[in-house]
Amino acid sequence: MPGGPWWRIGWRNLGRNRRRSLIAASMLAVGYFSCVALMGWADGLVAEMIGNGTGILTGQLQIHASDYLPDRSVYETIGGRDGTNVRQLVEQVAADPDVDAAAPRVYGGGLISSGSATAAAMFLGVDPDLELHVSRIMNALVSGEHPAAGANEVLVGTEIARTLGVSPGDEVVVVAPAIDGSLGNDLFVVSGVFESGLAELDRSFALLPIDALQALMVLPPSRVHEIAAFVRDPWQAPAAAARLDSLIRARGLDVAAESWTTIRPEMVEYAQLTQSFQWVLLLIVFGMAIFGVANTMLMATFERRYEFAVLKALGTTPSGIVGSVLSEALALGAIGLVGGAAVTFPIMVWWHLAPPDMSWLFGDFTMLGALIRPVLRVEYPWTMTVGAAVALFLTTVLAALYPALRSARIPPADTLAGR
C-alpha cells in the first residue's frame, strides 16, 4: 500500500465528489454483504442436511465388525461369536474428546402382526437411556412413550401403526429369525408411535429394548452389531473414528470405526460442491463490482487530469501518480469494507440466533435422504468472510489500475495547453 503523502492525498480526494464515492463504496459493501450472507445461508443448508441426515438415526460415527457392512449379516457382531464387554466398549467410545455420547445397537428383520394385518419391519434394539443422547428418532414421538428397558415393548413408525391399525397400548406379535436357525416370536406392547419425517423410516423401522431383541434373536448380551456415537461437530467425526479404530483394535477386536463421511459420501460431495460454488459466486459478484468502481475511478482521474499534469511538470514521477490513484482506490475499499461489515455482522448474528421459520409457506422436505426443515438457518462462513474482504480490496486495486496507468501517461505540456 502506498505510504507517505500519497495515502493522505488519495484519502482526501474521495471528498471531492462525495456522492460518487458513496455510491461506489455502497456497491462494494453490498457485494460483501451478498457474498457473506448467501454463503452463510448455503452453509446453514449444508449443516441442516448433515445434522438431520446423521442425527435422526445414523449417528456421526459407527463402530461395527469389519465384515458387517455392507451386507449387515446378523451373525457379524463385534467380537465375533465370543462377543465383547459391551458396557466397557461403550464407555471407551464415549471417552473420546470429540464424542458426546455412545450407545449399543442390535439389528434384525422380521414381521409385526396385529389381527389379520402384517407389516415387514427392520428391528433396531437400543438402550433407551443411551440412545436418547445419540439419535433423535426416539424424540420424534407423536403418541405414547419410549419402550422401557427389559420390557416387551416396541416403538413403531406412523406408517407401520397405520398399516396395522394399532396405537399405544395395543398388543402385536413380533417375529424375527434367530441366529440359531429358529424363528423367534413373542408378544409385545406398542409403547409409542414416532414420526421422523422420513417416509422410509416411518414405514420400516421399529425400536425395541436391546435386551428384548437379543432374547428374541437368541443373541447373548455380549453380542451387538454396532456402537453408534454422537459427535457435536460432525466434521471432527473422521478424526475421532481414526483414533477409536486404533484404540479398539489394540484390544484385539476386529472392528471398523467409520464416520458419516464414509457412510454417507453423497453428503460430503454436496458440501464440497457448495464450497466450490462459494468461490464462483465471489468471482461473479466482485467481477460485476469492478465495472462500477472502474467507472468511478475513470471519472475521478479524468476530472483531475490538469492536476496530474501540474504534478508531473513539477517533477512527480509516474509511480507517484499511480500511487496517488491506487491510494484513493484502497481508501474507497476500506470505506466499503467497514460499511459492509457494519451491516453484515449484526444481520448474520440475528439470522443465526433467530432464523426465520418458513413452515407457514411450505412443509418439510427431504434432500439426499435427510429431512430439511423450512428454516432459513445460517452459519458463520469465516473463510468466506475473509475471502470476501480480500476480494473487495482486489476489486478496488484492479478497477483502479487502468485509470492509474492512464493518468501516469498524461503529457503535461499538451494537457496544460488544452490539447
Sequence and secondary structure as in RCSB ss.txt:
>XXXX:A:sequence
MPGGPWWRIGWRNLGRNRRRSLIAASMLAVGYFSCVALMGWADGLVAEMIGNGTGILTGQLQIHASDYLPDRSVY
ETIGGRDGTNVRQLVEQVAADPDVDAAAPRVYGGGLISSGSATAAAMFLGVDPDLELHVSRIMNALVSGEHPAAG
ANEVLVGTEIARTLGVSPGDEVVVVAPAIDGSLGNDLFVVSGVFESGLAELDRSFALLPIDALQALMVLPPSRVH
EIAAFVRDPWQAPAAAARLDSLIRARGLDVAAESWTTIRPEMVEYAQLTQSFQWVLLLIVFGMAIFGVANTMLMA
TFERRYEFAVLKALGTTPSGIVGSVLSEALALGAIGLVGGAAVTFPIMVWWHLAPPDMSWLFGDFTMLGALIRPV
LRVEYPWTMTVGAAVALFLTTVLAALYPALRSARIPPADTLAGR
>XXXX:A:secstr
   THHHHHHHHHTTTTHHHHHHHHHHHHHHHHHHHHHHHHHHHHHHHHHHHHHHTTT SEEEEETTTTTTT TT
  TTGGG   HHHHHHHHHTSTTEEEEEEEEEEEEEEEETTEEEEEEEEEE HHHHTTT SGGG EEEE    TT
SSEEEEEHHHHHHHT  TT EEEEEEE TTS EEEEEEEEEEEE  S HHHHTTEEEEEHHHHHHHTT  TT  S
EEEEEESSGGGHHHHHHHHHHHHHTTT  EEEEEHHHH HHHHHHHHHHHHHHHHHHHHHHHHHHHHHHHHHHHH
HHHTHHHHHHHHHTT  HHHHHHHHHHHHHHHHHHHHHHHHHHHHHHHHHHHHS  B TTT   EEETTEEE SB
      HHHHHHHHHHHHHHHHHHHHHHHHHHHT  HHHHHTT 
